[in-house]
């Protein structure tokens, strides 16, 4: 199966939508030779093989966690939801600091 990345989607967003578990993000990243935290390019096509998606007969596991949760994938499909929660590396300055310069001035 091929999946085209949307704006602000992370590996975890895609894994939740297509496999129903965050654990599937590890398999998805490995299969596509990408980092889990890598900013994905909009329109990039990711491959999801049978190692990730096994609809029906059996449920793959990673340790004790299932890689496929049909209830979650059905929820996303029925509601027509495509999660996109990623914050790009260029936006980290927005959430990168807990305290701003006023805190530093206060405690000099």
Biopython code that builds the backbone (N, CA, C, O; Angstrom):
import numpy as np
from Bio.PDB.StructureBuilder import StructureBuilder

atoms = [
    (1, "UNK", "N", (0.838, -1.172, 0.000)),
    (1, "UNK", "CA", (0.000, 0.000, 0.000)),
    (1, "UNK", "C", (0.885, 1.237, 0.000)),
    (1, "UNK", "O", (1.929, 1.257, 0.652)),
    (2, "UNK", "N", (0.480, 2.247, -0.714)),
    (2, "UNK", "CA", (1.196, 3.521, -0.772)),
    (2, "UNK", "C", (0.366, 4.577, -0.048)),
    (2, "UNK", "O", (-0.863, 4.555, -0.094)),
    (3, "UNK", "N", (1.057, 5.504, 0.623)),
    (3, "UNK", "CA", (0.379, 6.573, 1.348)),
    (3, "UNK", "C", (1.057, 7.891, 1.030)),
    (3, "UNK", "O", (2.278, 8.003, 1.142)),
    (4, "UNK", "N", (0.283, 8.887, 0.635)),
    (4, "UNK", "CA", (0.806, 10.210, 0.315)),
    (4, "UNK", "C", (0.689, 11.113, 1.542)),
    (4, "UNK", "O", (-0.398, 11.289, 2.092)),
    (5, "UNK", "N", (1.802, 11.675, 1.958)),
    (5, "UNK", "CA", (1.885, 12.481, 3.175)),
    (5, "UNK", "C", (1.184, 13.825, 2.986)),
    (5, "UNK", "O", (1.358, 14.499, 1.970)),
    (6, "UNK", "N", (0.385, 14.199, 3.992)),
    (6, "UNK", "CA", (-0.276, 15.507, 4.016)),
    (6, "UNK", "C", (0.563, 16.506, 4.807)),
    (6, "UNK", "O", (1.499, 16.129, 5.512)),
    (7, "UNK", "N", (0.213, 17.788, 4.678)),
    (7, "UNK", "CA", (0.896, 18.838, 5.426)),
    (7, "UNK", "C", (0.779, 18.572, 6.926)),
    (7, "UNK", "O", (-0.303, 18.270, 7.429)),
    (8, "UNK", "N", (1.900, 18.686, 7.633)),
    (8, "UNK", "CA", (2.004, 18.531, 9.088)),
    (8, "UNK", "C", (1.748, 17.111, 9.591)),
    (8, "UNK", "O", (1.423, 16.931, 10.765)),
    (9, "UNK", "N", (1.882, 16.115, 8.747)),
    (9, "UNK", "CA", (1.745, 14.749, 9.238)),
    (9, "UNK", "C", (3.096, 14.209, 9.679)),
    (9, "UNK", "O", (4.126, 14.446, 9.048)),
    (10, "UNK", "N", (3.055, 13.477, 10.778)),
    (10, "UNK", "CA", (4.248, 12.822, 11.300)),
    (10, "UNK", "C", (4.110, 11.318, 11.069)),
    (10, "UNK", "O", (3.057, 10.832, 10.656)),
    (11, "UNK", "N", (5.185, 10.599, 11.341)),
    (11, "UNK", "CA", (5.134, 9.132, 11.251)),
    (11, "UNK", "C", (4.035, 8.584, 12.162)),
    (11, "UNK", "O", (3.328, 7.641, 11.807)),
    (12, "UNK", "N", (3.908, 9.190, 13.339)),
    (12, "UNK", "CA", (2.918, 8.711, 14.294)),
    (12, "UNK", "C", (1.494, 8.971, 13.808)),
    (12, "UNK", "O", (0.613, 8.135, 14.006)),
    (13, "UNK", "N", (1.259, 10.126, 13.171)),
    (13, "UNK", "CA", (-0.063, 10.410, 12.604)),
    (13, "UNK", "C", (-0.451, 9.353, 11.577)),
    (13, "UNK", "O", (-1.561, 8.822, 11.594)),
    (14, "UNK", "N", (0.483, 9.064, 10.688)),
    (14, "UNK", "CA", (0.223, 8.103, 9.609)),
    (14, "UNK", "C", (0.026, 6.705, 10.171)),
    (14, "UNK", "O", (-0.851, 5.966, 9.724)),
    (15, "UNK", "N", (0.844, 6.347, 11.153)),
    (15, "UNK", "CA", (0.716, 5.024, 11.770)),
    (15, "UNK", "C", (-0.635, 4.863, 12.459)),
    (15, "UNK", "O", (-1.274, 3.818, 12.340)),
    (16, "UNK", "N", (-1.069, 5.888, 13.174)),
    (16, "UNK", "CA", (-2.369, 5.818, 13.848)),
    (16, "UNK", "C", (-3.504, 5.693, 12.845)),
    (16, "UNK", "O", (-4.425, 4.899, 13.037)),
    (17, "UNK", "N", (-3.437, 6.470, 11.787)),
    (17, "UNK", "CA", (-4.509, 6.443, 10.789)),
    (17, "UNK", "C", (-4.563, 5.127, 10.028)),
    (17, "UNK", "O", (-5.645, 4.587, 9.800)),
    (18, "UNK", "N", (-3.424, 4.614, 9.638)),
    (18, "UNK", "CA", (-3.401, 3.450, 8.757)),
    (18, "UNK", "C", (-3.312, 2.110, 9.469)),
    (18, "UNK", "O", (-3.769, 1.092, 8.947)),
    (19, "UNK", "N", (-2.717, 2.109, 10.675)),
    (19, "UNK", "CA", (-2.559, 0.846, 11.401)),
    (19, "UNK", "C", (-3.237, 0.864, 12.767)),
    (19, "UNK", "O", (-3.439, -0.186, 13.377)),
    (20, "UNK", "N", (-3.585, 2.047, 13.243)),
    (20, "UNK", "CA", (-4.301, 2.131, 14.506)),
    (20, "UNK", "C", (-3.445, 2.062, 15.742)),
    (20, "UNK", "O", (-3.968, 1.889, 16.843)),
    (21, "UNK", "N", (-2.127, 2.194, 15.591)),
    (21, "UNK", "CA", (-1.267, 2.173, 16.772)),
    (21, "UNK", "C", (-0.009, 2.991, 16.523)),
    (21, "UNK", "O", (0.515, 3.045, 15.410)),
    (22, "UNK", "N", (0.462, 3.628, 17.595)),
    (22, "UNK", "CA", (1.695, 4.399, 17.493)),
    (22, "UNK", "C", (2.895, 3.480, 17.291)),
    (22, "UNK", "O", (3.891, 3.882, 16.689)),
    (23, "UNK", "N", (2.806, 2.261, 17.786)),
    (23, "UNK", "CA", (3.912, 1.309, 17.642)),
    (23, "UNK", "C", (4.219, 1.029, 16.171)),
    (23, "UNK", "O", (5.362, 0.735, 15.820)),
    (24, "UNK", "N", (3.214, 1.118, 15.323)),
    (24, "UNK", "CA", (3.414, 0.864, 13.894)),
    (24, "UNK", "C", (4.319, 1.916, 13.255)),
    (24, "UNK", "O", (4.869, 1.680, 12.180)),
    (25, "UNK", "N", (4.481, 3.079, 13.902)),
    (25, "UNK", "CA", (5.363, 4.121, 13.370)),
    (25, "UNK", "C", (6.800, 3.618, 13.254)),
    (25, "UNK", "O", (7.518, 3.997, 12.328)),
    (26, "UNK", "N", (7.220, 2.770, 14.188)),
    (26, "UNK", "CA", (8.577, 2.224, 14.134)),
    (26, "UNK", "C", (8.767, 1.362, 12.884)),
    (26, "UNK", "O", (9.778, 1.475, 12.191)),
    (27, "UNK", "N", (7.799, 0.513, 12.606)),
    (27, "UNK", "CA", (7.872, -0.339, 11.413)),
    (27, "UNK", "C", (7.781, 0.504, 10.144)),
    (27, "UNK", "O", (8.481, 0.234, 9.169)),
    (28, "UNK", "N", (6.925, 1.518, 10.151)),
    (28, "UNK", "CA", (6.764, 2.402, 8.995)),
    (28, "UNK", "C", (8.061, 3.147, 8.704)),
    (28, "UNK", "O", (8.482, 3.240, 7.551)),
    (29, "UNK", "N", (8.693, 3.676, 9.745)),
    (29, "UNK", "CA", (9.964, 4.387, 9.566)),
    (29, "UNK", "C", (11.047, 3.452, 9.045)),
    (29, "UNK", "O", (11.796, 3.806, 8.134)),
    (30, "UNK", "N", (11.126, 2.260, 9.624)),
    (30, "UNK", "CA", (12.136, 1.293, 9.194)),
    (30, "UNK", "C", (11.918, 0.894, 7.733)),
    (30, "UNK", "O", (12.873, 0.824, 6.959)),
    (31, "UNK", "N", (10.688, 0.637, 7.365)),
    (31, "UNK", "CA", (10.393, 0.197, 6.000)),
    (31, "UNK", "C", (10.707, 1.270, 4.962)),
    (31, "UNK", "O", (11.058, 0.954, 3.825)),
    (32, "UNK", "N", (10.581, 2.544, 5.353)),
    (32, "UNK", "CA", (10.824, 3.641, 4.419)),
    (32, "UNK", "C", (12.182, 4.302, 4.619)),
    (32, "UNK", "O", (12.470, 5.336, 4.016)),
    (33, "UNK", "N", (13.021, 3.698, 5.472)),
    (33, "UNK", "CA", (14.369, 4.189, 5.744)),
    (33, "UNK", "C", (14.358, 5.660, 6.160)),
    (33, "UNK", "O", (15.121, 6.475, 5.641)),
    (34, "UNK", "N", (13.471, 5.979, 7.113)),
    (34, "UNK", "CA", (13.330, 7.335, 7.623)),
    (34, "UNK", "C", (13.455, 7.333, 9.146)),
    (34, "UNK", "O", (13.308, 6.297, 9.795)),
    (35, "UNK", "N", (13.727, 8.509, 9.696)),
    (35, "UNK", "CA", (13.752, 8.676, 11.145)),
    (35, "UNK", "C", (12.332, 8.897, 11.646)),
    (35, "UNK", "O", (11.501, 9.460, 10.933)),
    (36, "UNK", "N", (12.051, 8.460, 12.861)),
    (36, "UNK", "CA", (10.728, 8.692, 13.445)),
    (36, "UNK", "C", (10.396, 10.170, 13.567)),
    (36, "UNK", "O", (9.237, 10.564, 13.434)),
    (37, "UNK", "N", (11.398, 10.979, 13.817)),
    (37, "UNK", "CA", (11.170, 12.403, 14.066)),
    (37, "UNK", "C", (11.421, 13.276, 12.841)),
    (37, "UNK", "O", (11.360, 14.502, 12.932)),
    (38, "UNK", "N", (11.695, 12.672, 11.728)),
    (38, "UNK", "CA", (11.994, 13.422, 10.510)),
    (38, "UNK", "C", (10.779, 14.209, 10.035)),
    (38, "UNK", "O", (9.654, 13.711, 10.074)),
    (39, "UNK", "N", (11.012, 15.451, 9.583)),
    (39, "UNK", "CA", (9.934, 16.222, 8.965)),
    (39, "UNK", "C", (9.613, 15.580, 7.623)),
    (39, "UNK", "O", (10.488, 15.458, 6.765)),
    (40, "UNK", "N", (8.377, 15.173, 7.439)),
    (40, "UNK", "CA", (7.988, 14.517, 6.198)),
    (40, "UNK", "C", (7.584, 15.561, 5.167)),
    (40, "UNK", "O", (6.900, 16.536, 5.479)),
    (41, "UNK", "N", (8.017, 15.339, 3.947)),
    (41, "UNK", "CA", (7.709, 16.261, 2.864)),
    (41, "UNK", "C", (6.285, 16.022, 2.378)),
    (41, "UNK", "O", (5.879, 14.883, 2.149)),
    (42, "UNK", "N", (5.531, 17.110, 2.221)),
    (42, "UNK", "CA", (4.156, 17.009, 1.741)),
    (42, "UNK", "C", (4.168, 16.360, 0.357)),
    (42, "UNK", "O", (4.925, 16.771, -0.523)),
    (43, "UNK", "N", (3.333, 15.357, 0.176)),
    (43, "UNK", "CA", (3.246, 14.654, -1.095)),
    (43, "UNK", "C", (4.186, 13.470, -1.221)),
    (43, "UNK", "O", (4.086, 12.690, -2.168)),
    (44, "UNK", "N", (5.106, 13.332, -0.265)),
    (44, "UNK", "CA", (6.000, 12.167, -0.297)),
    (44, "UNK", "C", (5.154, 10.908, -0.189)),
    (44, "UNK", "O", (4.131, 10.888, 0.496)),
    (45, "UNK", "N", (5.589, 9.870, -0.868)),
    (45, "UNK", "CA", (4.837, 8.616, -0.858)),
    (45, "UNK", "C", (5.573, 7.600, 0.000)),
    (45, "UNK", "O", (6.725, 7.259, -0.268)),
    (46, "UNK", "N", (4.889, 7.122, 1.036)),
    (46, "UNK", "CA", (5.443, 6.105, 1.920)),
    (46, "UNK", "C", (4.863, 4.749, 1.559)),
    (46, "UNK", "O", (3.700, 4.631, 1.171)),
    (47, "UNK", "N", (5.696, 3.736, 1.694)),
    (47, "UNK", "CA", (5.263, 2.370, 1.427)),
    (47, "UNK", "C", (4.913, 1.691, 2.733)),
    (47, "UNK", "O", (5.660, 1.765, 3.709)),
    (48, "UNK", "N", (3.769, 1.029, 2.740)),
    (48, "UNK", "CA", (3.355, 0.255, 3.907)),
    (48, "UNK", "C", (3.075, -1.156, 3.441)),
    (48, "UNK", "O", (2.045, -1.432, 2.826)),
    (49, "UNK", "N", (4.008, -2.048, 3.742)),
    (49, "UNK", "CA", (3.874, -3.431, 3.314)),
    (49, "UNK", "C", (3.056, -4.254, 4.282)),
    (49, "UNK", "O", (2.511, -3.739, 5.259)),
    (50, "UNK", "N", (2.980, -5.508, 4.003)),
    (50, "UNK", "CA", (2.219, -6.432, 4.838)),
    (50, "UNK", "C", (2.791, -6.541, 6.241)),
    (50, "UNK", "O", (2.094, -6.972, 7.159)),
    (51, "UNK", "N", (4.052, -6.156, 6.423)),
    (51, "UNK", "CA", (4.621, -6.187, 7.768)),
    (51, "UNK", "C", (3.936, -5.171, 8.678)),
    (51, "UNK", "O", (3.954, -5.316, 9.900)),
    (52, "UNK", "N", (3.335, -4.152, 8.086)),
    (52, "UNK", "CA", (2.645, -3.127, 8.859)),
    (52, "UNK", "C", (1.135, -3.344, 8.814)),
    (52, "UNK", "O", (0.455, -3.289, 9.839)),
    (53, "UNK", "N", (0.632, -3.587, 7.627)),
    (53, "UNK", "CA", (-0.820, -3.684, 7.454)),
    (53, "UNK", "C", (-1.232, -5.130, 7.200)),
    (53, "UNK", "O", (-0.951, -5.681, 6.136)),
    (54, "UNK", "N", (-1.877, -5.723, 8.146)),
    (54, "UNK", "CA", (-2.432, -7.060, 7.961)),
    (54, "UNK", "C", (-3.892, -6.980, 8.363)),
    (54, "UNK", "O", (-4.239, -7.187, 9.526)),
    (55, "UNK", "N", (-4.731, -6.683, 7.413)),
    (55, "UNK", "CA", (-6.153, -6.542, 7.696)),
    (55, "UNK", "C", (-6.799, -7.919, 7.736)),
    (55, "UNK", "O", (-6.648, -8.719, 6.812)),
    (56, "UNK", "N", (-7.504, -8.175, 8.794)),
    (56, "UNK", "CA", (-8.272, -9.403, 8.812)),
    (56, "UNK", "C", (-7.748, -10.462, 9.749)),
    (56, "UNK", "O", (-7.871, -10.337, 10.967)),
    (57, "UNK", "N", (-7.155, -11.521, 9.182)),
    (57, "UNK", "CA", (-6.892, -12.764, 9.915)),
    (57, "UNK", "C", (-6.064, -12.594, 11.175)),
    (57, "UNK", "O", (-6.501, -13.005, 12.250)),
    (58, "UNK", "N", (-4.889, -12.007, 11.079)),
    (58, "UNK", "CA", (-4.018, -11.983, 12.250)),
    (58, "UNK", "C", (-3.637, -10.557, 12.603)),
    (58, "UNK", "O", (-3.714, -9.649, 11.775)),
    (59, "UNK", "N", (-3.230, -10.383, 13.836)),
    (59, "UNK", "CA", (-2.776, -9.078, 14.302)),
    (59, "UNK", "C", (-1.290, -9.197, 14.625)),
    (59, "UNK", "O", (-0.881, -10.005, 15.459)),
    (60, "UNK", "N", (-0.501, -8.382, 13.955)),
    (60, "UNK", "CA", (0.935, -8.374, 14.220)),
    (60, "UNK", "C", (1.202, -7.690, 15.545)),
    (60, "UNK", "O", (0.442, -6.815, 15.959)),
    (61, "UNK", "N", (2.266, -8.077, 16.206)),
    (61, "UNK", "CA", (2.607, -7.425, 17.469)),
    (61, "UNK", "C", (4.059, -6.991, 17.472)),
    (61, "UNK", "O", (4.903, -7.581, 16.797)),
    (62, "UNK", "N", (4.333, -5.959, 18.237)),
    (62, "UNK", "CA", (5.694, -5.515, 18.490)),
    (62, "UNK", "C", (5.832, -5.595, 20.003)),
    (62, "UNK", "O", (5.315, -4.735, 20.716)),
    (63, "UNK", "N", (6.504, -6.592, 20.489)),
    (63, "UNK", "CA", (6.495, -6.861, 21.922)),
    (63, "UNK", "C", (5.106, -7.361, 22.283)),
    (63, "UNK", "O", (4.650, -8.377, 21.759)),
    (64, "UNK", "N", (4.438, -6.650, 23.173)),
    (64, "UNK", "CA", (3.078, -7.021, 23.549)),
    (64, "UNK", "C", (2.039, -6.100, 22.931)),
    (64, "UNK", "O", (0.840, -6.338, 23.079)),
    (65, "UNK", "N", (2.479, -5.043, 22.235)),
    (65, "UNK", "CA", (1.543, -4.073, 21.677)),
    (65, "UNK", "C", (1.157, -4.453, 20.250)),
    (65, "UNK", "O", (2.029, -4.759, 19.438)),
    (66, "UNK", "N", (-0.124, -4.437, 19.938)),
    (66, "UNK", "CA", (-0.541, -4.771, 18.575)),
    (66, "UNK", "C", (-0.145, -3.669, 17.595)),
    (66, "UNK", "O", (-0.256, -2.481, 17.897)),
    (67, "UNK", "N", (0.322, -4.088, 16.409)),
    (67, "UNK", "CA", (0.638, -3.116, 15.368)),
    (67, "UNK", "C", (-0.616, -2.702, 14.616)),
    (67, "UNK", "O", (-0.626, -1.650, 13.977)),
    (68, "UNK", "N", (-1.649, -3.486, 14.674)),
    (68, "UNK", "CA", (-2.872, -3.159, 13.955)),
    (68, "UNK", "C", (-4.037, -3.153, 14.926)),
    (68, "UNK", "O", (-4.280, -4.133, 15.629)),
    (69, "UNK", "N", (-4.742, -2.055, 14.958)),
    (69, "UNK", "CA", (-5.940, -1.949, 15.782)),
    (69, "UNK", "C", (-7.064, -1.498, 14.863)),
    (69, "UNK", "O", (-7.189, -0.311, 14.561)),
    (70, "UNK", "N", (-7.873, -2.434, 14.423)),
    (70, "UNK", "CA", (-8.921, -2.160, 13.447)),
    (70, "UNK", "C", (-9.948, -1.172, 13.981)),
    (70, "UNK", "O", (-10.510, -0.405, 13.199)),
    (71, "UNK", "N", (-10.212, -1.161, 15.275)),
    (71, "UNK", "CA", (-11.161, -0.191, 15.832)),
    (71, "UNK", "C", (-10.698, 1.241, 15.586)),
    (71, "UNK", "O", (-11.499, 2.112, 15.247)),
    (72, "UNK", "N", (-9.416, 1.473, 15.757)),
    (72, "UNK", "CA", (-8.871, 2.824, 15.560)),
    (72, "UNK", "C", (-8.879, 3.189, 14.080)),
    (72, "UNK", "O", (-9.288, 4.294, 13.725)),
    (73, "UNK", "N", (-8.435, 2.284, 13.210)),
    (73, "UNK", "CA", (-8.429, 2.591, 11.778)),
    (73, "UNK", "C", (-9.848, 2.815, 11.257)),
    (73, "UNK", "O", (-10.070, 3.686, 10.417)),
    (74, "UNK", "N", (-10.797, 2.040, 11.747)),
    (74, "UNK", "CA", (-12.195, 2.228, 11.347)),
    (74, "UNK", "C", (-12.721, 3.587, 11.807)),
    (74, "UNK", "O", (-13.460, 4.248, 11.077)),
    (75, "UNK", "N", (-12.341, 4.004, 13.016)),
    (75, "UNK", "CA", (-12.758, 5.308, 13.524)),
    (75, "UNK", "C", (-12.287, 6.418, 12.592)),
    (75, "UNK", "O", (-13.079, 7.268, 12.187)),
    (76, "UNK", "N", (-10.995, 6.414, 12.249)),
    (76, "UNK", "CA", (-10.457, 7.436, 11.349)),
    (76, "UNK", "C", (-11.142, 7.387, 9.990)),
    (76, "UNK", "O", (-11.461, 8.432, 9.423)),
    (77, "UNK", "N", (-11.371, 6.193, 9.463)),
    (77, "UNK", "CA", (-11.994, 6.051, 8.150)),
    (77, "UNK", "C", (-13.452, 6.522, 8.176)),
    (77, "UNK", "O", (-13.881, 7.251, 7.282)),
    (78, "UNK", "N", (-14.205, 6.116, 9.182)),
    (78, "UNK", "CA", (-15.626, 6.476, 9.253)),
    (78, "UNK", "C", (-15.851, 7.968, 9.464)),
    (78, "UNK", "O", (-16.835, 8.528, 8.980)),
    (79, "UNK", "N", (-14.933, 8.611, 10.189)),
    (79, "UNK", "CA", (-15.047, 10.053, 10.453)),
    (79, "UNK", "C", (-14.325, 10.886, 9.393)),
    (79, "UNK", "O", (-14.359, 12.116, 9.436)),
    (80, "UNK", "N", (-13.671, 10.211, 8.440)),
    (80, "UNK", "CA", (-12.886, 10.880, 7.390)),
    (80, "UNK", "C", (-11.820, 11.793, 7.997)),
    (80, "UNK", "O", (-11.629, 12.927, 7.558)),
    (81, "UNK", "N", (-11.136, 11.275, 9.011)),
    (81, "UNK", "CA", (-10.097, 12.025, 9.704)),
    (81, "UNK", "C", (-8.718, 11.610, 9.207)),
    (81, "UNK", "O", (-8.457, 10.429, 8.975)),
    (82, "UNK", "N", (-7.848, 12.589, 9.048)),
    (82, "UNK", "CA", (-6.452, 12.347, 8.702)),
    (82, "UNK", "C", (-5.615, 13.214, 9.630)),
    (82, "UNK", "O", (-5.389, 14.389, 9.342)),
    (83, "UNK", "N", (-5.147, 12.644, 10.752)),
    (83, "UNK", "CA", (-4.433, 13.451, 11.748)),
    (83, "UNK", "C", (-3.176, 14.092, 11.173)),
    (83, "UNK", "O", (-2.470, 13.498, 10.359)),
    (84, "UNK", "N", (-2.916, 15.316, 11.618)),
    (84, "UNK", "CA", (-1.732, 16.058, 11.183)),
    (84, "UNK", "C", (-1.279, 16.928, 12.353)),
    (84, "UNK", "O", (-1.677, 18.087, 12.470)),
    (85, "UNK", "N", (-0.454, 16.362, 13.202)),
    (85, "UNK", "CA", (-0.082, 17.031, 14.449)),
    (85, "UNK", "C", (1.384, 17.442, 14.527)),
    (85, "UNK", "O", (1.831, 17.909, 15.574)),
    (86, "UNK", "N", (2.129, 17.282, 13.463)),
    (86, "UNK", "CA", (3.571, 17.532, 13.512)),
    (86, "UNK", "C", (3.892, 19.011, 13.648)),
    (86, "UNK", "O", (3.192, 19.869, 13.111)),
    (87, "UNK", "N", (4.952, 19.288, 14.369)),
    (87, "UNK", "CA", (5.538, 20.618, 14.449)),
    (87, "UNK", "C", (6.886, 20.506, 13.761)),
    (87, "UNK", "O", (7.707, 19.668, 14.133)),
    (88, "UNK", "N", (7.118, 21.337, 12.767)),
    (88, "UNK", "CA", (8.368, 21.235, 12.017)),
    (88, "UNK", "C", (9.531, 21.757, 12.837)),
    (88, "UNK", "O", (9.344, 22.456, 13.832)),
    (89, "UNK", "N", (10.732, 21.409, 12.406)),
    (89, "UNK", "CA", (11.941, 21.862, 13.097)),
    (89, "UNK", "C", (12.069, 23.377, 13.071)),
    (89, "UNK", "O", (12.680, 23.956, 13.969)),
    (90, "UNK", "N", (11.504, 24.032, 12.060)),
    (90, "UNK", "CA", (11.580, 25.488, 11.986)),
    (90, "UNK", "C", (10.612, 26.156, 12.946)),
    (90, "UNK", "O", (10.741, 27.352, 13.207)),
    (91, "UNK", "N", (9.643, 25.418, 13.478)),
    (91, "UNK", "CA", (8.669, 25.981, 14.412)),
    (91, "UNK", "C", (9.019, 25.730, 15.873)),
    (91, "UNK", "O", (8.297, 26.182, 16.762)),
    (92, "UNK", "N", (10.094, 25.029, 16.136)),
    (92, "UNK", "CA", (10.406, 24.679, 17.523)),
    (92, "UNK", "C", (10.717, 25.882, 18.384)),
    (92, "UNK", "O", (10.607, 25.802, 19.607)),
    (93, "UNK", "N", (11.103, 26.998, 17.781)),
    (93, "UNK", "CA", (11.355, 28.193, 18.587)),
    (93, "UNK", "C", (10.083, 28.663, 19.289)),
    (93, "UNK", "O", (10.156, 29.349, 20.308)),
    (94, "UNK", "N", (8.935, 28.303, 18.758)),
    (94, "UNK", "CA", (7.661, 28.701, 19.356)),
    (94, "UNK", "C", (7.438, 27.976, 20.673)),
    (94, "UNK", "O", (6.976, 28.576, 21.644)),
    (95, "UNK", "N", (7.759, 26.706, 20.712)),
    (95, "UNK", "CA", (7.524, 25.906, 21.908)),
    (95, "UNK", "C", (8.822, 25.440, 22.566)),
    (95, "UNK", "O", (8.796, 24.649, 23.510)),
    (96, "UNK", "N", (9.951, 25.928, 22.069)),
    (96, "UNK", "CA", (11.237, 25.432, 22.529)),
    (96, "UNK", "C", (11.651, 25.898, 23.908)),
    (96, "UNK", "O", (12.492, 25.263, 24.542)),
    (97, "UNK", "N", (11.079, 26.997, 24.391)),
    (97, "UNK", "CA", (11.480, 27.530, 25.687)),
    (97, "UNK", "C", (10.273, 27.669, 26.595)),
    (97, "UNK", "O", (9.202, 28.105, 26.173)),
    (98, "UNK", "N", (10.463, 27.300, 27.820)),
    (98, "UNK", "CA", (9.403, 27.448, 28.805)),
    (98, "UNK", "C", (9.362, 28.883, 29.311)),
    (98, "UNK", "O", (8.287, 29.459, 29.483)),
    (99, "UNK", "N", (10.550, 29.462, 29.552)),
    (99, "UNK", "CA", (10.637, 30.810, 30.096)),
    (99, "UNK", "C", (11.208, 31.737, 29.031)),
    (99, "UNK", "O", (12.103, 31.352, 28.280)),
    (100, "UNK", "N", (10.691, 32.952, 28.969)),
    (100, "UNK", "CA", (11.225, 33.927, 28.021)),
    (100, "UNK", "C", (12.215, 34.854, 28.721)),
    (100, "UNK", "O", (12.595, 34.615, 29.867)),
    (101, "UNK", "N", (12.629, 35.909, 28.027)),
    (101, "UNK", "CA", (13.653, 36.803, 28.576)),
    (101, "UNK", "C", (13.193, 37.502, 29.851)),
    (101, "UNK", "O", (14.034, 37.871, 30.671)),
    (102, "UNK", "N", (11.889, 37.697, 30.046)),
    (102, "UNK", "CA", (11.430, 38.390, 31.255)),
    (102, "UNK", "C", (11.743, 37.587, 32.507)),
    (102, "UNK", "O", (12.021, 38.165, 33.557)),
    (103, "UNK", "N", (11.701, 36.288, 32.412)),
    (103, "UNK", "CA", (12.060, 35.432, 33.536)),
    (103, "UNK", "C", (13.535, 35.602, 33.872)),
    (103, "UNK", "O", (13.905, 35.703, 35.042)),
    (104, "UNK", "N", (14.367, 35.633, 32.853)),
    (104, "UNK", "CA", (15.806, 35.786, 33.058)),
    (104, "UNK", "C", (16.138, 37.143, 33.689)),
    (104, "UNK", "O", (17.011, 37.226, 34.553)),
    (105, "UNK", "N", (15.451, 38.197, 33.264)),
    (105, "UNK", "CA", (15.690, 39.523, 33.829)),
    (105, "UNK", "C", (15.262, 39.576, 35.285)),
    (105, "UNK", "O", (15.921, 40.227, 36.096)),
    (106, "UNK", "N", (14.202, 38.923, 35.620)),
    (106, "UNK", "CA", (13.673, 38.920, 36.968)),
    (106, "UNK", "C", (14.644, 38.289, 37.968)),
    (106, "UNK", "O", (14.695, 38.702, 39.126)),
    (107, "UNK", "N", (15.404, 37.304, 37.532)),
    (107, "UNK", "CA", (16.253, 36.531, 38.452)),
    (107, "UNK", "C", (17.747, 36.703, 38.175)),
    (107, "UNK", "O", (18.531, 35.776, 38.378)),
    (108, "UNK", "N", (18.134, 37.887, 37.713)),
    (108, "UNK", "CA", (19.558, 38.133, 37.491)),
    (108, "UNK", "C", (20.261, 38.406, 38.792)),
    (108, "UNK", "O", (21.470, 38.637, 38.805)),
]
sb = StructureBuilder()
sb.init_structure("model")
sb.init_model(0)
sb.init_chain("A")
sb.init_seg("    ")
for serial, (resi, resn, name, xyz) in enumerate(atoms, 1):
    if name == "N":
        sb.init_residue(resn, " ", resi, " ")
    sb.init_atom(name, np.array(xyz, "f"), 0.0, 1.0, " ", f" {name:<3s}", serial, name[0])
structure = sb.get_structure()
